[in-house]
């Protein structure tokens, strides 16, 4: 199953394949195995995720060193969400507080081993920026990540082009120069749409949920979700986005169909 999924994704000619792991590093070992397999079997860079959640600096260093030993040089550095059952964010007593700290720690660890040429990505939050009381915080955090050594940002899921363009325009005005890549996730059922809202804390548009609910068959729902994602992605490209980070959400078929509908070859996927 994994091999078929990877082959299907590789055939879309992405610039990288992003490989996440569960909260608190719960699937970290499995994720490293996937990163190793991508590197071994394909010529597509694997973007390895790192988070600060429930990990001491010593544990993080071991994880980073393992990836570096594998030849991995592409990372997405995230603070991470609180583990299940924990209402608020609390750093490990011997860990890191912010994603910007993780960016700096990652680069310091690589430098200590004489390794350069890292590419470090971070998260950006268009939906947060769209809320007036969080707007400046979203920019301040993004700029801090850049100053710590981030090379690019990938957004969290959002559903309005204006949320992305508003974030980018204000970030540029305040000194954030790194590329900001929007994330698009084709939602193929109302159940997945509601689950995405729970995971990201970004409400899925009612009109999309209603359209997915109204679909008579699974195929019709899938077509509805891919069509919505295609419109959003194309509008983002038209608005100047440098590429699209496509989320599979365990449905690579919908993600591949989305990529096939877009002029993404040679851009970011």
C-alpha positions as CSV (number, residue, x, y, z in Angstrom):
1,X,0.0,0.0,0.0
2,X,2.7,2.5,1.0
3,X,4.8,1.6,-2.1
4,X,1.8,2.2,-4.4
5,X,1.1,5.5,-2.7
6,X,4.7,6.7,-3.0
7,X,4.9,5.7,-6.6
8,X,1.7,7.6,-7.4
9,X,2.9,10.7,-5.7
10,X,6.4,10.5,-7.3
11,X,4.8,10.3,-10.7
12,X,3.4,13.8,-10.2
13,X,7.0,15.1,-10.2
14,X,6.9,16.9,-6.8
15,X,9.7,19.1,-5.6
16,X,9.6,17.2,-2.3
17,X,7.4,14.8,-0.3
18,X,6.4,16.0,3.1
19,X,6.4,13.2,5.8
20,X,4.8,14.0,9.1
21,X,4.5,12.1,12.4
22,X,1.9,11.9,15.2
23,X,1.6,14.0,18.3
24,X,4.4,13.6,20.8
25,X,6.4,11.8,18.2
26,X,4.1,8.8,18.4
27,X,4.9,7.6,14.9
28,X,8.4,9.1,14.7
29,X,10.1,5.8,14.1
30,X,7.7,4.8,11.3
31,X,8.1,8.3,9.8
32,X,11.9,8.0,9.7
33,X,11.5,4.7,7.9
34,X,9.3,6.3,5.3
35,X,11.9,9.1,4.9
36,X,14.6,6.5,4.4
37,X,12.5,4.6,1.9
38,X,11.8,7.7,-0.1
39,X,15.5,8.6,-0.2
40,X,16.5,5.0,-1.1
41,X,13.9,4.3,-3.8
42,X,13.2,7.7,-5.3
43,X,15.0,10.8,-6.3
44,X,12.5,13.2,-4.6
45,X,13.7,15.0,-1.4
46,X,11.9,13.9,1.7
47,X,10.8,16.8,3.9
48,X,11.2,15.4,7.5
49,X,8.9,16.9,10.1
50,X,10.2,17.9,13.6
51,X,8.2,19.1,16.6
52,X,9.0,20.4,20.1
53,X,6.2,18.4,21.7
54,X,7.1,16.3,24.7
55,X,10.8,16.0,23.7
56,X,13.8,17.2,25.6
57,X,16.7,18.9,23.7
58,X,18.7,15.7,24.1
59,X,15.9,13.7,22.5
60,X,15.5,16.2,19.7
61,X,19.2,16.1,19.1
62,X,19.2,12.4,18.7
63,X,16.3,12.6,16.2
64,X,18.0,15.3,14.2
65,X,21.3,13.4,14.2
66,X,19.6,10.3,13.0
67,X,18.1,12.1,10.0
68,X,21.4,13.8,9.3
69,X,23.1,10.4,9.3
70,X,20.6,9.3,6.7
71,X,21.6,12.2,4.5
72,X,18.3,14.1,5.1
73,X,18.8,17.9,4.7
74,X,15.2,19.1,4.3
75,X,13.2,19.7,7.4
76,X,9.9,21.3,8.5
77,X,10.3,22.7,12.0
78,X,7.1,22.9,14.0
79,X,6.2,23.8,17.6
80,X,3.5,21.1,17.3
81,X,0.1,20.8,18.9
82,X,-0.6,19.8,22.5
83,X,-0.9,16.0,22.9
84,X,-4.4,14.5,23.1
85,X,-6.0,15.2,26.4
86,X,-3.8,18.3,27.1
87,X,-5.8,21.5,26.7
88,X,-2.9,24.0,26.4
89,X,0.6,24.0,25.1
90,X,3.3,23.3,27.7
91,X,6.9,22.7,26.6
92,X,9.0,19.8,27.9
93,X,10.9,20.9,31.0
94,X,14.2,20.4,29.2
95,X,12.8,21.2,25.7
96,X,12.1,24.1,23.4
97,X,9.3,26.6,23.6
98,X,8.9,27.9,20.1
99,X,9.3,26.7,16.5
100,X,11.9,29.5,16.0
101,X,13.9,27.8,18.8
102,X,13.7,24.5,17.0
103,X,14.9,26.1,13.7
104,X,18.0,27.5,15.5
105,X,18.6,24.2,17.4
106,X,18.4,22.3,14.1
107,X,20.9,24.5,12.4
108,X,23.2,24.4,15.4
109,X,23.1,20.6,15.6
110,X,23.9,20.3,11.9
111,X,26.7,22.8,12.2
112,X,28.2,20.9,15.2
113,X,28.5,17.9,12.8
114,X,30.0,20.0,10.0
115,X,26.9,19.6,7.9
116,X,25.7,22.5,5.8
117,X,23.2,22.9,2.9
118,X,20.1,22.4,5.1
119,X,16.7,23.6,3.9
120,X,14.4,24.5,6.8
121,X,10.7,25.2,6.5
122,X,8.3,26.4,9.1
123,X,4.5,26.9,9.4
124,X,2.5,30.0,8.6
125,X,-1.2,30.6,9.7
126,X,-3.4,32.5,7.2
127,X,-6.6,31.8,9.2
128,X,-5.0,33.1,12.4
129,X,-3.8,36.2,10.6
130,X,-7.3,36.9,9.3
131,X,-8.5,37.4,12.9
132,X,-7.8,40.9,14.0
133,X,-6.6,40.2,17.5
134,X,-4.1,37.6,16.2
135,X,-3.0,39.4,13.1
136,X,0.2,41.0,14.3
137,X,1.2,37.9,16.3
138,X,1.0,35.8,13.2
139,X,3.5,38.1,11.5
140,X,5.8,38.5,14.5
141,X,6.0,34.7,14.9
142,X,6.7,34.2,11.2
143,X,9.4,36.9,11.2
144,X,11.0,35.3,14.3
145,X,11.2,32.0,12.4
146,X,12.9,33.6,9.5
147,X,15.4,35.4,11.7
148,X,16.2,32.0,13.4
149,X,17.2,30.6,10.0
150,X,14.0,29.4,8.2
151,X,14.2,29.3,4.4
152,X,10.5,29.0,3.6
153,X,7.1,28.6,5.1
154,X,4.1,26.3,4.4
155,X,0.7,27.5,5.5
156,X,-1.8,25.7,7.6
157,X,-5.0,24.7,5.8
158,X,-7.3,27.7,4.9
159,X,-10.2,28.1,2.5
160,X,-10.2,31.8,1.4
161,X,-7.6,33.2,-1.0
162,X,-7.8,36.6,0.7
163,X,-6.5,34.9,3.9
164,X,-3.4,33.9,2.1
165,X,-2.8,37.1,0.1
166,X,-3.5,39.2,3.2
167,X,-0.9,37.3,5.2
168,X,1.7,37.5,2.4
169,X,1.2,41.2,1.8
170,X,1.5,42.2,5.4
171,X,4.4,39.8,6.0
172,X,6.3,41.3,3.0
173,X,5.6,44.8,4.4
174,X,7.2,43.8,7.7
175,X,10.4,42.2,6.4
176,X,9.4,38.6,5.8
177,X,11.1,37.7,2.5
178,X,11.0,33.9,2.4
179,X,8.6,32.1,0.1
180,X,5.2,31.3,1.7
181,X,3.7,28.2,0.1
182,X,-0.1,27.7,0.6
183,X,-1.4,24.3,1.7
184,X,-4.5,22.8,0.0
185,X,-6.2,19.6,1.1
186,X,-8.9,18.0,-1.1
187,X,-11.7,16.8,1.2
188,X,-13.5,13.8,-0.2
189,X,-16.3,13.4,2.3
190,X,-18.3,15.4,4.9
191,X,-16.8,13.2,7.6
192,X,-13.3,14.2,6.5
193,X,-14.3,17.8,6.2
194,X,-15.5,17.8,9.8
195,X,-12.4,15.9,11.0
196,X,-10.1,18.4,9.2
197,X,-11.8,21.2,11.1
198,X,-11.2,19.4,14.4
199,X,-7.6,18.7,13.7
200,X,-6.7,22.2,12.4
201,X,-9.1,24.3,14.4
202,X,-9.9,26.0,11.1
203,X,-13.7,25.8,10.2
204,X,-14.4,24.0,7.0
205,X,-16.8,26.2,4.9
206,X,-20.5,25.3,5.5
207,X,-21.1,25.4,1.8
208,X,-18.4,22.7,1.2
209,X,-19.6,20.5,4.0
210,X,-23.2,20.8,2.7
211,X,-22.1,19.9,-0.8
212,X,-20.2,16.9,0.4
213,X,-23.2,15.8,2.6
214,X,-25.5,16.2,-0.4
215,X,-23.4,13.9,-2.6
216,X,-25.3,10.8,-3.6
217,X,-22.2,8.5,-3.9
218,X,-18.6,8.4,-2.6
219,X,-17.4,9.2,-6.2
220,X,-19.6,12.2,-6.4
221,X,-18.3,13.5,-3.0
222,X,-14.8,12.9,-4.1
223,X,-15.4,14.8,-7.3
224,X,-16.9,17.7,-5.3
225,X,-14.0,17.9,-3.0
226,X,-11.4,17.8,-5.7
227,X,-13.2,20.4,-7.7
228,X,-13.3,22.7,-4.7
229,X,-9.6,22.2,-4.0
230,X,-8.8,22.8,-7.7
231,X,-10.6,26.1,-7.7
232,X,-8.8,27.2,-4.5
233,X,-5.4,26.1,-5.7
234,X,-5.7,27.7,-9.1
235,X,-6.9,31.0,-7.6
236,X,-3.9,30.9,-5.3
237,X,-1.5,30.4,-8.2
238,X,-3.2,33.2,-10.1
239,X,-2.7,35.4,-7.0
240,X,1.1,34.7,-7.1
241,X,1.6,31.7,-4.9
242,X,5.0,30.0,-5.7
243,X,3.4,26.6,-5.7
244,X,1.0,24.4,-3.7
245,X,1.7,22.1,-0.8
246,X,-0.9,19.3,-1.4
247,X,-2.1,17.4,1.6
248,X,-3.1,13.8,1.0
249,X,-5.0,13.2,4.3
250,X,-4.5,9.5,3.6
251,X,-6.2,9.8,0.2
252,X,-3.4,10.1,-2.4
253,X,-5.8,9.5,-5.2
254,X,-7.6,12.8,-4.6
255,X,-4.3,14.6,-4.1
256,X,-2.9,13.2,-7.4
257,X,-6.0,14.2,-9.3
258,X,-5.7,17.7,-7.9
259,X,-2.1,18.0,-9.1
260,X,-3.0,16.6,-12.5
261,X,-5.5,19.4,-12.9
262,X,-3.1,22.2,-12.1
263,X,0.0,23.7,-13.9
264,X,2.3,22.6,-11.1
265,X,5.2,20.9,-13.0
266,X,8.4,22.5,-12.1
267,X,6.8,24.4,-9.2
268,X,6.3,23.2,-5.6
269,X,4.1,20.2,-4.7
